[in-house]
Amino acid sequence: MNNFKKRLSVSLLAFPLIYVLLYQKTLSNLLILIVFLFCIFEWVKIFKKKNAIFFLGLIVLFAFLLSLLRIYNFEEFNLTFLWLIILTWLSDIGGYIFGKLFGGPKLTQISPNKTWGGAIGSIILRQFAFLIFF
């Protein structure tokens, strides 16, 4: 499966998840808790030694969970969350399309397929969406 098909599949699978996050608060809180537990599991798996960084990471993850639950249960969360999802999707789409069309020099060694053209396209499409909605 090529990269475009993978991205399209993940995007289509994201729609039911977004519906749950927007309209099913109890189920969403449970989902957030499950993701948090998965993060804790992965964090413990990464660190063989239980040093100061390990415990600091646990504190950060716990603070993130509490912050996420608090933000998620705000009254105006639905509109803000939907806006963030739209901006993220448009940014990703802009980066992908411009990166494929224009390419250019590589942006970083960490992610070798990222190019300056994709980064600029990401910013352009995100700003375009921002101008339309605000």
N, C-alpha and C positions, 0 to 999 in steps of 0.2 A: 504494500500500500504506500503510495507516495505521500509526501508531506502535506500537500493540499487536501487529500482525502482524509488524512488523520485529523487535520485541523477542522474540517467540515464535520466529521463525525463527532468530535468532542463538542463543537458548538451546538450541534443538534441535541446531543445528550444533555447539554447544560440547560436547555429550556425547562424541562420538568423540575430540575433542581432549583432554578430561579423561582418558579411558581411556588414550590414548597417554602423557600426562604421568604417570599413576599407574603404568603397568605396562610401558612400553617405554622404558627408560632411555637406550639408545643413540640411538634415534630422537628422544627428547625433547631430549637434549643437542644434537643436530643442529638441531632446531627452535629451541632457545634461541639457538644461534649464528646462524641465519638471521635471526631477529628482531633480534639485536644488529647484524648487518650492515645491515639495513634502517634501524635507528635511526641508525647512522653516516652512511648515505647521506642521510637526511633532515636530519641535523644539518649536514652539509657543504652541502646545498642551501640551507638557511636563511641561512647566513652567507656573504656575498660576500667580506667582509674577514676575513683570518685574524688576529684580535686575541687578547688575553689571554682573553676570555670564550669564544672558540671553542676554544682549547686546554684551558681548564678544563672545558668541557663534554665534550670527548673523554676527559679523565681520569675524570670522573664516570661516563660511560657505560662505560668499561673497568672501573672499580671495581664498577659495578653488575653487569656480566657475570660477573666473578669471584665476587662475592657470591652471585649467583643460582645459578651452577653449584655452588658449595660447599653452599649451603642445599639445593638440589635433590637432591644426592647423599647427604644425611643418611639414616640408617636410618629415622627416624620421619617422613620427609617425607610419605608418602602420607596419613596421618591428618591431619597439620597442613594440608596443601594442601587436602584435601577439606573440612575445617572452614572454611578461609578462603573457599572457593568457595561453600559453603552460606550463610555469613554475608553475603557480597557479594550473592548472589542474593536472599536474604530482605530485605536492606536496600533493594535496588533495587525489589523488588516492593512493599514497604511504602511507599516514596516515591511510586511510580507510582499505586498505588490510593488512598492518602490524598490525594495531590495532585489526582487527578481527582474524588474525592468531596467534599473539603472546600475545595480551592483555597487561597484566602487571599492575603495580600499577597505580592508578588514577593520572592524571597530575594536575588537579585543581578542586576546588569545583564549579567554575563558569560554566564550561562545563563538567558535570559528565561522559560523555562517552569518554572523551579524556584520552588516556593512554600514558605511556612513550614509549611503543612499537610503537604506532601510530606516535608519535612525531619523533622518530628515523627513522621510515620508510619514513616519509615525507621528512626528510633531505636527506636520502640516495637517493630516487628517484629524488629529485630536483637536487642534486649534479651530479647524473648520467646524467641527461639531460644537465646540464651545461657543462660537459666534452664532450658530443657528439657534441653539437652545437658550442663550442668554443675551 
